[in-house]
């Protein structure tokens, strides 16, 4: 007799999961179910080699299966199995992306690397995998945010083609595009420009700025993204593209991948029902990109630039607060200003855990 258990609001059978752990029986790929173990399984790719590794933080046995698409996981045999916590290298192709289905006696989850291993690029991230407030999950491999594409090398482009990136959405101004034209993978079929020029930091009196003055400038920039009519039109055009599922997977970028794209990412996740604190957490991940010393020489010349070239939660919070103040709620803004059909958008881009 099957023993039914309730975990995290989702009914699952320990019997079914036991069968899969035992022999890899057939089950629908891309499956989420049981206990929510989001954040307990993380996938990494080494930038130079693109080799994969996993960090697992569960106190049970587990098996991991893989596939080139979340809906095409190969359950014929696990690529890795074990018990308990640890860090593990994974034997998959380095030149293309894989997605991993993790199965424990109480849970199932799809995972992939959040930070894409671009040796010629900066701040490339997949915003998939996040749980929503109603127990669903954002699909992996649909929305990739990034900085400039101009320096991507051959191995980067092959890797992006394996996703495969279908659309490039460029939020840079014309001067930025002319200075650093995109170098994008052969899989791209569509290319759009949404032209939100970057702030003119060169005109600022940097030596006389205090950190708080710089913070207020950055907060004002984020408010402008969601209140200025020209910016709103650009984000509206962007979401018009996203609502056509045939245009995904999409890579959307600006120069640094943190401000214009930070707001675009936040709006996507909010439209899909991800809670605001998680959205802010994703926004803050752009600071990880500073680990490669990209801006160190600039900070030495002008320390105040740090306030402009990193992200702080106050920046995105200022934009979200402005939305609520002006439009009554974020949902009103998404529906009535950006013209997003939220129900259809979520149907396209969310995984629904099976009961």
N, C-alpha and C positions, 0 to 999 in steps of 0.2 A: 504494500500500500504506500502511495506517495505521501511524503510528509511535506505539507505546505508551510512556508514560513514567510513572514512579512518583514521586509528590510527596506528602510528608507522610503516607504510608501509604495514599493513595487513588490507584487507577489511573484515569487519564483519557486521552483521546486529544487530541493537539494538533490533529489533523485536524478533530474536531468543533468545538472552540473556535474554530479558524480560520474555519470556515464561518459561525459566528454573528457573529464580528467582521466578516466580509466582507459578509454580507447579512441578518443577523438571522433566520436559519432557525429553524424551530419547535424548541423545547426545553421540557421540563417546567419550569413556573414554580417559584420558590422553590428553585432549584437551588444547591447548594454542591458544589464539586469542585476538584480540583487543589491547587495550593499554597495554604496557609493565609495569607490576607492580612488576617485579623482585626486591627483596629487601624490598618490602613493606609488605610482609607477611612472617613471620619467625616462624618456628616450633622448639620447644625445648623439650627435654626429661630430666627429673630429674635423675641424675646418680644413686642414691640409690634405688628409687622406679620405675624408668623408666616411670612414668606418663608423659603424654603429655600436652603441653600448646602451645598456639599460640599468637604471637604479630602481630596485624593488624594495618596498617597505611594508611587507605584509607578514603576518604571523601564521602562515598556513602553507600548504603545498600549492603549487601553481604550475601551469603550463602556458607556453607562449607560442602562438601560431602567427604566420605572416602572409602578406600578399601585397601585390602592387597597387591594389585599390582596396579601400575599406570594405567594399561589397564583394570582394573576390579573395577572401582569406582562404588559404589552403589548410584544411583540417586533416589532411591525410597523415601528417606527422608533425609533432611540435619541433620548433627550431631550438627550444630551450625549455628545460623543466627543472624544478627544484623545490626547496622548502625554505621559507623564511626570508630574511632581509639579505641584501647584498648588491654588489655592482658586477655586471657581467658584460663581456664583449659578445656581440651577436654576429653570427656568420651569415651575412646577406651581402648582396652586391653593393659596392661602394659608388658605382656610377649612376644608380637610380634609387628612387625613394621607395621605401617599404612602409607598410602600416602593420601594427602588431595588435593581435587580439589576446588579451590576458584573461585567463580563466582560473579562478580559485573555487573552492567548494561553495563559496557564498556570493560570488560576484563575477561579472564579465565586463570588460572595458576595452575600448579601442584606444590606442595611443600611437603617437608619432612624435618626432622631434619638433619642438616649438620654434627653436632658433635654427634656421636653415644654415647649412655649412658652406657659406659663400666665401671663398678665399679672396675673390676680387670684388666683394660687395660688402655692404655695411647695414646692419640693423634689419636683417631679413627674418620675418617671423610668420608662422602660420597661426591664425587666431581661432583655429578649430579646437574641439575637445572640451570647451568650457561647459559646465552644467548650467542649466537655466533654472529659474525660480520654480518652474512646474515640473521638474524632474526629467527634462529632456537634455540633449547634448548637441552642441554646435558641431556640424560635420567637419571633419578634417579635410584639408586639401582643396578647399573652395576659395578661401580668401587669404592671400599672402601679402603682407605689408612690408615695405622696405624703403631704404634710401636709394641713392642713385644706382642706375644700371650700367653706367658707361664703362666701368672697369671690370665687368664680369669676364672671366676667362673661359676657355673651352670646356673644362670640366664642370664649371658652374652652370654653363648653358645646357650641357647634356643632362645634368641633374634636374634642372628646372623643366626641361622638355619631358622628362619622365613623369612629371606630376599629372598631366601636362599643362603648363601655363597656356591658356587660350587667348587671354585678353591682357593688354597692358593699359592701365589707367594712370596717366601722368598728371599730377597736380602742380607741376612747376610752371613758373612764368616763362615767357618766350626767351628772355635773356639766359636763364638757366639751361633751357633746352638747347640753345645754340652753343653754349659753352661746353656742355657735357651731353651730347646726344646719346640716346638709349642704345644699348647693345643687348638685344633680347633673344630668347631662344627660338629655334626654328618652328616650334609648335605654335607660336603666336599667330592668330588669325585676325585679331582686331586690335586697333591702337587708338586710344582716345586721349585728348588733352583737355584738362579742366581749368587750367590757367588761374591759379590763385598765387600771385606773385609773393615771394618771400619778403618778410619785413626788411626795411633798409636800416640794418644795424650800423652801417658805416656812417650814417648821418648823426648818430647819437654822440653826445659829449661824454664818451666813456670814462675819462679820468675823473669826472665830477659826479658820476653816478654812484649811489650807494646800492648795496645789495637789495634793500627793500624797494628802491625805485625801479631796479631791474625786474624784480618779481612783479611789481604792479604793471609794468609794460607787458610782460608775458601773459599775465592774466587778461589784460586788455585785448591782446591778440586773439586769445581763445574766445573771448566774448564776441569779437568781431566775426569770427568764423560762423557763428550761429545767429547773428543779428544783422549783419550787413547783407543787403539784398543781392549783391553780386556774388558773394560767397554762397549764400543759400541756393542760388540758381545752379552753381557748380555742383554742390552736393546733391541737389535734386537730379541733375543730369546723371551723376554718378550712380545714384540708386535706381534710376530708370534702366541703366545697363545691368545692374546686379539682379533686377527682377526678371531678366531673361536668363534662365538657367543655362541656355546653350552658350552664353558668353563666359561661363566659369569653366575651370579655375581662372581667377583673375589675380594679377599682381598689381597692386596700387601703390604708388610711390611719389615722394617728393625728393628733396635733396638729402635731408638727414633722416627722413622717415619717422619723425617724432611729433611735429606740430600739426601741419595740415593733415598728415596721415594719422596722427594720434587722434584727432577729432573724428576722422572718417572711420577709424577702427572702433572707436567708442560708440558711434552711432549705429554701426552694423551690429555690434554685440547687444546694445540696448534694444534694437529692433527685434532681435531674436529672443529677448527675454532674459538675458544674463543680468544678474544683480549689479547694482552700481559699484559696490566695493570691489567685485571681481573685475569689472571694467577698468577701474582705476588701477588695480594691480597689474593688469595687462599693459596699460599705458606706462607704468613705471618701469617696465622691463627694458625700455629703450636705454635706460642708464647702464645696463649691462654692456651695451656696445662700447662704452667708454673704456672698457677693460683693454681694448687693443691700442690704447694711447692715441687715438685719432686726433684729439684736440689738445694734447699736452703742450705743443709748441705755442698754440694760441693762448692758453691759460698763463704761460710764463710771461708772455708779452703784456697781457691784459687780464688779470685775475677776474675782473667783473664779468668777462665773457662767459664764465662758467654758468652764471644764472640764465644765460640765453641758450647755451648749447647742451644743457641737461634738461631733464623734465622734473617737475615737482607736482605733487598732487594738487597744490593750490591752483596750478595753471588749468588743468582740465576741470577741476571743481568750479572754477569761475565760469567756464563755458556752460556747464550743466546747470548751474544756479541761474544763469541768465536765461536759459531755455525755460526753466520752470517759472521764472518771474514774468517773462514776456508772454508765454504761450499757455500757462496754466499747468502744464505737465509735459514731460518728455514725449509721452505717447501722442499728445495733441500735435507737437512739433513734427514728429515722424509722419503722422497721417496727413496733416493739413498743410504743412509747408514743404515736406519732402515727397509727398504723394506716395508713400509706401503702403501697399496692401499688406498689413502685418500678418494677417492670417495666412495668406498665400506665401509670403516670404518665409514664414516659419515652417510651413509645410515642405517647402523646397530644401531648406538648409538645416533642419534639425533631425537628429536621430531620436526615435521614440522608443524607450525601453519596452520590451515585450513583457506581458503579464502572463 
